[in-house]
């Protein structure tokens, strides 16, 4: 397992209480995940104020997600080599300053630059949150509970985006969906600087610069190709060219890693069943589940007539369900095993997606939003905690940050790809119509497809995941 005892301590300081470490790193994770979705309800106001075009408006979201996905493996390895606390602080500082710049932007290009810088800061920060947690909390039930909290906070950040964004836009202005990060980021920076203890891998390796450049360029290019599908479709040259180029760069990265003496990503990591199977399962689950918040918000507003704030409030029970599922998982894992908890959670989520696919244009809140949402997100919480625990087990302590970056990359890339695919499926069924019935039919097909994908994911888990976390 990832043991702090095998890392090189860098600061001579009394270790802070475990609860404080968990609180600090989870707060950092909440900020970066929240910013994936919080800007969605602010987009119309941004467009009106800054005169953004429709493609420019899309890039307010895409600039963040591409930088976030592209730099995460690099951010994880940098934490191993240069210090997990240091990278946590660097990432958080960049994220906070970029949030200030975005909130004060007077031109569209300034906002897009700030969003890309936010994504870069998030990519450096996010892997460190999980690495610090797994390096600080000893193996056993305590670590399972800590990972459950990290999972719940991350999922809650994504779920809370619509509600937080609605409150800020309605009560203040669109600028506050970015500016709100500044005071929270400053307080978190101060707490982390004074209370976290530094550690890093102690083998004296240097950063594999060719590998870092290739994988970052490859992941960012693939992410760019994925987001192009929303505007161009899957068969357009503007989509296929970056997808092919990104995959070629990733292939070249793997060749370089197989030959270099100190690789950014040791390929032997993928021979560990826990790492490879859990990341594959997390990718599949992310592909199916990430679209839930997107389509539920659209259904509530475009079909049922909810306001942005009303849609956010309608999804509060689902947000609570994912937290409950995440916190229940570590209680079940010692009893029935991490693999079985992940599979059961995925099946519960699949049942919720199946129920949601029966939605109608005149559906009531309880049966069309609340109850299926509870199943979808309770299942997501149940599955995510054991998958994160399995994905970070078995690797050497010197690879802790890299594995944490891989966990986050699998989830983000899976979610981005899944959302693009499900959006295409929904649009094809809708056929360009804006009627409530047509939109509902498109959303329902996306939920049904996700449900079948989750059934496949549950089978994958039962066949491939190890029965319990590995011990290194």
C-alpha positions in Angstrom: 0.0 0.0 0.0 1.0 3.6 -0.1 2.8 4.1 3.2 4.0 7.4 4.4 6.8 5.6 6.3 8.6 4.9 3.0 8.5 8.5 1.9 11.1 11.0 2.6 9.9 13.5 5.2 11.0 17.0 4.4 9.7 19.0 7.4 10.4 18.4 11.0 7.1 19.2 12.5 4.5 17.5 14.7 2.1 15.7 12.4 -1.3 17.5 12.3 -4.4 15.6 13.4 -5.7 13.2 10.8 -9.1 14.9 10.7 -7.4 18.2 9.8 -5.4 16.7 7.0 -8.6 15.1 5.6 -10.5 18.4 5.9 -7.8 20.4 4.1 -7.3 18.0 1.2 -11.0 17.4 0.8 -11.6 21.2 0.7 -9.1 21.4 -2.2 -10.8 18.6 -4.0 -14.2 20.2 -3.6 -13.0 23.5 -5.1 -11.5 21.9 -8.3 -14.5 19.6 -8.9 -17.0 22.3 -8.2 -15.5 24.5 -11.0 -16.2 21.8 -13.6 -19.9 22.5 -13.3 -20.5 25.7 -11.4 -20.1 28.0 -14.4 -22.9 26.2 -16.4 -25.7 28.4 -15.1 -23.6 31.5 -15.5 -22.9 31.0 -19.2 -25.8 33.2 -20.5 -24.8 36.1 -18.2 -21.2 35.7 -19.3 -22.2 35.9 -23.0 -24.3 39.0 -22.5 -21.7 40.8 -20.5 -18.5 40.0 -22.4 -20.1 39.5 -25.9 -18.9 35.9 -26.3 -19.8 34.0 -29.4 -21.5 30.6 -29.1 -18.2 28.7 -29.7 -16.5 31.1 -27.2 -19.1 30.3 -24.6 -18.5 26.6 -25.1 -14.8 27.2 -24.4 -15.5 28.7 -21.0 -16.1 25.1 -20.0 -13.7 23.4 -22.3 -10.6 25.4 -21.5 -10.9 24.3 -17.9 -11.6 20.6 -18.6 -8.9 20.2 -21.3 -6.2 21.7 -19.1 -7.5 19.7 -16.1 -7.4 16.4 -17.9 -4.2 17.1 -19.9 -1.9 18.0 -17.0 -3.0 15.7 -14.2 -0.5 12.9 -14.7 2.3 15.5 -14.8 0.9 17.1 -11.6 0.8 13.7 -9.9 4.4 12.9 -10.7 5.6 16.4 -9.8 4.1 15.8 -6.3 6.1 12.6 -5.9 9.4 14.2 -7.0 9.1 17.8 -5.6 6.8 17.3 -2.6 3.1 16.7 -2.2 2.5 19.6 0.1 4.5 21.9 -2.3 2.4 20.9 -5.3 -0.8 21.2 -3.3 0.2 24.8 -2.5 1.4 25.6 -6.0 -1.8 24.2 -7.6 -4.1 25.9 -5.1 -2.3 29.3 -5.5 -2.5 29.1 -9.3 -6.2 28.1 -9.1 -7.0 31.0 -6.7 -5.2 33.7 -8.7 -6.7 32.4 -11.9 -10.2 32.6 -10.3 -9.5 36.2 -9.4 -8.5 36.9 -13.0 -11.5 35.3 -14.4 -13.9 37.1 -12.1 -12.4 40.4 -13.1 -12.2 39.7 -16.8 -13.3 42.5 -19.1 -12.8 40.6 -22.4 -13.7 37.1 -23.6 -10.1 36.1 -24.2 -9.2 37.1 -20.6 -11.9 34.8 -19.2 -10.8 31.9 -21.4 -7.1 32.4 -20.4 -8.1 32.4 -16.7 -10.2 29.3 -17.1 -7.3 27.4 -18.7 -5.0 28.6 -15.9 -7.6 27.3 -13.4 -7.6 23.9 -15.1 -3.8 23.8 -14.9 -3.9 24.7 -11.2 -6.5 22.0 -10.6 -4.4 19.4 -12.4 -1.5 20.1 -10.1 -3.7 20.3 -7.0 -6.1 17.3 -7.5 -3.6 14.4 -7.5 -1.9 15.8 -4.3 -5.2 15.7 -2.4 -5.5 12.0 -2.7 -1.8 11.3 -2.3 -1.5 13.3 0.9 -4.5 11.5 2.3 -3.3 8.0 1.5 0.2 8.9 2.7 -1.0 10.2 6.0 -3.8 7.9 7.0 -2.7 4.3 7.9 -4.0 1.3 6.0 -7.2 -0.1 7.3 -10.7 1.1 8.1 -9.4 4.6 8.8 -8.1 5.0 5.3 -11.3 3.6 3.8 -13.3 6.2 5.7 -10.9 8.9 4.6 -11.1 7.9 1.0 -14.9 7.7 1.4 -14.9 11.3 2.6 -12.7 12.4 -0.3 -14.9 10.6 -2.8 -18.1 12.1 -1.3 -16.7 15.6 -1.2 -15.5 15.3 -4.9 -18.9 14.0 -6.0 -20.7 16.6 -3.9 -18.6 19.3 -5.6 -19.8 18.3 -9.0 -23.4 17.9 -7.8 -23.4 21.2 -6.0 -22.3 23.2 -9.0 -25.8 23.9 -10.3 -27.1 25.0 -6.9 -24.1 27.1 -6.0 -24.0 28.7 -9.4 -27.7 29.5 -9.4 -27.5 31.1 -5.9 -24.5 33.3 -6.9 -25.8 34.3 -10.3 -29.3 35.1 -9.0 -28.1 36.9 -5.8 -24.9 38.6 -7.1 -23.6 38.2 -10.6 -21.8 35.7 -12.8 -18.4 37.0 -11.7 -19.0 35.5 -8.2 -19.0 31.9 -9.5 -15.3 32.5 -9.9 -14.6 35.2 -7.3 -16.0 33.0 -4.5 -13.0 30.7 -4.9 -10.6 33.6 -3.9 -11.4 33.9 -0.1 -11.9 30.2 0.3 -8.6 29.5 -1.6 -6.7 32.0 0.6 -8.0 30.5 3.8 -7.1 27.0 2.5 -3.7 28.1 1.5 -2.9 29.5 4.9 -4.2 26.3 6.6 -2.3 24.0 4.3 1.0 26.0 4.5 1.0 25.9 8.3 -0.5 22.5 9.1 0.4 20.0 6.3 3.7 18.2 6.6 5.8 17.8 3.5 6.8 14.4 2.0 8.1 13.1 -1.3 9.5 10.0 -2.9 13.0 9.4 -1.7 14.8 7.9 -4.7 16.2 11.1 -6.2 14.6 10.6 -9.6 14.3 13.5 -12.1 11.2 14.4 -14.0 10.9 12.5 -17.3 10.6 15.6 -19.4 10.0 13.9 -22.8 7.4 11.6 -21.3 5.7 14.6 -19.5 5.5 16.6 -22.7 4.1 13.7 -24.7 1.4 12.5 -22.2 0.3 16.1 -21.5 0.1 16.9 -25.2 -1.6 13.6 -25.9 -4.3 13.8 -23.2 -5.0 17.5 -23.9 -5.3 16.8 -27.6 -7.7 13.9 -27.0 -9.7 16.0 -24.6 -9.9 18.7 -27.3 -11.1 16.2 -29.8 -13.8 14.9 -27.5 -15.2 18.4 -26.8 -15.2 19.2 -30.5 -17.8 16.4 -31.0 -20.4 18.7 -29.4 -20.1 21.3 -32.2 -18.7 19.3 -35.1 -20.0 15.7 -34.6 -17.9 12.5 -34.5 -17.1 12.2 -38.2 -15.9 15.7 -38.9 -12.2 16.3 -39.6 -12.1 18.9 -36.7 -12.9 16.0 -34.4 -11.1 13.0 -36.0 -7.8 14.9 -36.5 -7.2 15.8 -32.9 -8.4 12.4 -31.7 -6.0 10.6 -34.0 -3.1 13.0 -33.1 -3.8 12.6 -29.4 -3.8 8.8 -29.6 -0.6 8.9 -31.6 1.1 11.1 -29.0 -0.1 8.7 -26.2 1.3 5.7 -28.2 4.6 7.5 -28.6 4.6 8.3 -24.9 4.2 4.5 -24.1 7.2 3.7 -26.4 9.3 6.3 -24.6 8.3 5.1 -21.2 9.3 1.5 -22.1 12.8 2.6 -22.9 13.7 5.4 -20.4 15.5 4.6 -17.2 13.3 6.8 -15.0 9.9 6.9 -16.7 7.1 9.3 -15.8 4.8 6.4 -15.7 6.4 3.0 -15.1 4.5 0.6 -17.3 4.8 -2.1 -14.6 2.1 -0.2 -12.8 -0.4 -1.7 -15.3 0.7 -5.2 -14.4 -0.8 -4.6 -10.9 -4.3 -5.9 -11.2 -5.7 -3.5 -8.6 -4.4 -0.4 -10.5 -5.3 -1.5 -14.0 -8.8 -3.0 -13.3 -9.9 -0.2 -10.9 -8.9 2.5 -13.3 -10.7 0.8 -16.2 -13.8 0.4 -14.0 -13.6 4.1 -12.9 -13.3 5.1 -16.6 -16.4 3.1 -17.5 -18.4 4.4 -14.5 -17.4 8.0 -15.2 -18.4 7.6 -18.8 -21.9 6.6 -17.7 -22.5 8.6 -14.6 -21.0 12.0 -15.3 -23.8 12.9 -17.8 -26.5 12.5 -15.0 -26.1 16.1 -13.7 -26.1 17.6 -17.2 -29.2 15.9 -18.5 -31.1 16.2 -15.2 -30.5 19.9 -15.2 -31.6 20.3 -18.8 -34.7 18.1 -18.2 -35.7 20.2 -15.2 -35.3 23.5 -17.0 -36.0 22.8 -20.7 -38.9 20.4 -20.2 -40.4 20.9 -16.7 -39.9 24.6 -16.6 -37.7 24.9 -13.5 -35.6 28.0 -13.0 -31.8 27.5 -12.7 -32.0 27.8 -8.9 -35.0 25.6 -8.8 -33.2 22.9 -10.8 -30.3 23.1 -8.4 -32.6 22.7 -5.4 -34.4 19.8 -7.1 -31.1 17.9 -7.2 -30.1 18.5 -3.6 -31.5 15.0 -2.5 -29.3 13.4 -5.2 -26.3 15.3 -3.9 -27.0 14.0 -0.4 -27.4 10.5 -1.7 -23.9 10.4 -3.2 -22.5 11.5 0.1 -24.5 8.8 2.0 -23.4 6.1 -0.5 -19.8 7.2 -0.1 -19.9 7.1 3.7 -21.7 3.7 3.7 -19.2 2.0 1.5 -16.3 1.7 4.0 -18.7 0.1 6.5 -19.6 -2.6 3.9 -16.1 -3.2 2.4 -14.7 -5.2 5.4 -17.9 -7.3 5.4 -18.5 -8.1 1.8 -15.3 -6.9 0.1 -14.4 -3.9 -2.0 -15.1 -5.6 -5.3 -18.6 -6.6 -4.3 -19.4 -3.2 -2.9 -18.3 -1.5 -6.1 -20.4 -4.0 -8.2 -23.5 -3.6 -6.1 -23.2 0.2 -6.2 -22.9 0.1 -9.9 -26.0 -2.1 -10.2 -27.9 0.3 -7.9 -26.9 3.2 -10.1 -27.9 1.2 -13.3 -31.4 0.6 -11.8 -31.6 4.4 -11.2 -30.6 5.2 -14.8 -33.1 2.6 -16.0 -35.9 4.3 -14.0 -34.9 7.7 -15.2 -35.1 6.5 -18.8 -38.9 6.2 -18.3 -39.2 10.0 -17.9 -42.0 11.8 -19.6 -42.6 15.4 -20.6 -45.1 16.0 -17.8 -43.3 14.0 -15.1 -43.8 14.8 -11.4 -40.9 15.7 -9.2 -40.9 12.6 -7.0 -40.9 10.0 -9.7 -39.2 11.9 -12.5 -36.3 13.5 -10.6 -36.0 12.7 -6.9 -36.4 8.9 -6.5 -34.4 7.8 -9.6 -31.8 10.5 -8.7 -31.4 9.0 -5.3 -30.7 5.5 -6.8 -28.3 6.8 -9.4 -26.2 8.8 -6.9 -26.4 6.5 -4.0 -25.0 3.8 -6.3 -22.3 6.2 -7.6 -21.2 6.9 -4.1 -21.1 3.2 -3.2 -19.0 2.3 -6.2 -16.5 5.2 -6.2 -15.1 4.7 -2.7 -14.0 1.0 -3.2 -12.7 1.8 -6.7 -10.5 4.6 -5.4 -9.2 2.4 -2.6 -8.4 -0.4 -5.0 -6.8 1.9 -7.6 -4.4 3.3 -5.0 -3.4 0.0 -3.5 -0.4 -2.1 -4.3 1.7 0.6 -5.9 5.1 1.7 -4.4 5.1 4.8 -2.2 7.3 6.6 -4.8 4.5 6.3 -7.3 1.7 7.5 -5.0 1.2 10.8 -6.7 1.3 9.3 -10.2 -1.4 6.7 -9.3 -3.5 9.4 -7.7 -3.2 11.4 -10.9 -4.2 8.3 -12.9 -7.3 7.9 -10.8 -8.4 11.4 -11.4 -7.5 11.2 -15.1 -9.5 8.0 -15.6 -12.5 9.7 -14.0 -12.3 13.0 -15.8 -11.5 11.5 -19.3 -14.2 8.9 -18.9 -16.7 11.6 -17.9 -15.7 13.9 -20.8 -15.9 11.1 -23.3 -19.2 9.8 -21.9 -20.8 13.2 -21.9 -19.8 13.8 -25.5 -21.2 10.4 -26.6 -24.4 10.7 -24.6 -25.0 14.2 -25.9 -24.6 12.9 -29.5 -27.1 10.1 -28.8 -29.6 12.5 -27.2 -29.3 14.9 -30.1 -29.8 12.2 -32.7 -33.0 11.1 -31.1 -34.3 14.7 -30.6 -33.7 15.4 -34.3 -33.4 19.1 -33.8 -36.8 19.5 -32.3 -37.2 21.7 -29.2 -40.5 20.3 -28.0 -40.7 18.9 -24.6 -41.6 15.4 -25.9 -38.7 15.3 -28.3 -36.2 16.6 -25.7 -37.5 14.1 -23.2 -37.1 11.2 -25.7 -33.4 12.2 -26.3 -32.6 12.5 -22.6 -34.3 9.2 -21.9 -32.3 7.4 -24.5 -29.1 8.8 -23.0 -30.1 7.5 -19.6 -31.0 4.1 -21.0 -27.6 3.8 -22.8 -25.8 4.8 -19.6 -27.7 2.2 -17.7 -26.6 -0.6 -20.1 -23.1 0.7 -19.9 -23.2 0.4 -16.1 -24.4 -3.2 -16.3 -21.3 -3.9 -18.4 -19.2 -2.1 -15.9 -20.6 -4.2 -13.0 -19.7 -7.4 -14.9 -16.2 -6.0 -15.6 -15.8 -5.4 -11.9 -16.9 -8.9 -10.9 -14.5 -10.5 -13.4 -11.4 -8.4 -13.1 -11.3 -6.5 -9.8 -9.3 -8.2 -7.0 -11.3 -9.3 -4.0 -9.6 -7.0 -1.6 -7.0 -4.2 -1.6 -3.4 -5.2 -2.3 -0.6 -5.0 0.2 2.8 -3.9 -1.1 
